């Protein structure tokens, strides 16, 4: 069996089950699957346009900022505040606090950019 034949079989088997179930229940199978074809075609036609708009939006300054902040956050999080052994425990605590402040600031900036992008895309609080 070729992949194309397998796809046709996989598509036909659920459709046959829906049609048989609808016939037993006295319903119209078009109300379940078949009538959706026009709606699905419209969604498929609009998808490349939405994808192109999303790619263009990622190329803007905000997208570059998001990449920069994310990279800085990863770099900052991977550094060890104890890399300088001079100054004792008090200096270590100050370096750790400063690092935590920088991490919080970067994370807040990333969150702000992502929330704004989600709101513009119509996602709201999703994702």
N, C-alpha and C positions, 0 to 999 in steps of 0.2 A: 504494500500500500504506500502510495506516495504521500508526502506531507500535505499536498493540496487535497487529496482524497480524505486524509485523516481530518483535516479542518472541516470539510463538508459533512463528514459523518458526525463529528462532535457538535456541529451546529444543528444538524438535522435531528439528532436523537433528543435533545431537550425540547425542540420545537414539536416533535411528534408527541412527547409526553404531555406537553401543555395542551396541545390540540385534543388528545384523547381525554385528558382530565376535564377540559371544558365541555367536550361532547357528553361525558357522563353527567356533569353537573348541569347541563342544559344551558351553558353560557356561550359566549362568543370568544373564541381564542384571540381574535384581533384586539380585544380590549386589553389583553395581557401583554403580548409581545409584538405581534405583527404591526399594529397601528403605530408603533414608536419609530418606524423607519424614517419618516420625514423629520421628526425631531432630532433623531441621531444624525441624520445627514446635515442638518443645520449646525449642530454642535461641531461635527467634524470639519465643516467648511470654515467655521469661525476660529477653530483652534490654531491654525498656522498664523493668523493675524495676531491673536493674543500672544502667541509664543514670540513672534517678531517684536511686538511691543515690549515684552518683558526683557528680551535680550538688549534692546535699545536702552531701556531704563537702567539696566545693569552697567552700561558703559558710561553713565554720567558721573559727575564728581562725587555724588553721594555713594555710589557703588565703589569707587576707588577709596573713599574714606573708610567705608566698611571693611574693605580688604586690609587697609593699612592698620586700622584699629585692632582687627582680629589678629593680625600678625604680631603687633606690639603686645597684645594681651598674652599670646602664647609665649613670646620671648620673655616677657616680664615674669610670667608665672613659673617659667623654668629656671630662673636665676635663683641663686642661693644668697640670701642676705648675710650669711655668715662667711662669705667668700673672703672678706677682709677680717683677719683675726685681731686686729688692733682695736683697742678701745674698751674691751671687756663686755660684760653682760648688758650694761646700760646702753652702750652704743649699739649693740646687737638689737636690743629692743627698739631703739629709735629707727634703725635701718629697716627692721621688720614692719614697724608701723608705717613708715614711708612707702614701703613696697605695697602694703595692703591698701593704702590710700590710692596709689597709682592704679592698682588692679581694679578697685571699685570705680574709679573715674572712667577707665577704659571700658569696663563692663557696662556702665551707665550710658556712655556714648554709643556703644554698639546696640544696646537695647533701644535707645531713642531712635536711631536710624532704622532699625528693623521694624519698630512699631509704626513709624511714619510710612514706611514702604508698604506694610501690610494694610494700613488704613487706606492708602491711595489705591491699592490693588483690589480693595473691597473685601479683604479677608478679615478685617477687624482683629479680634484677639486670637483667631485660629492660627495654627502652625506655629 
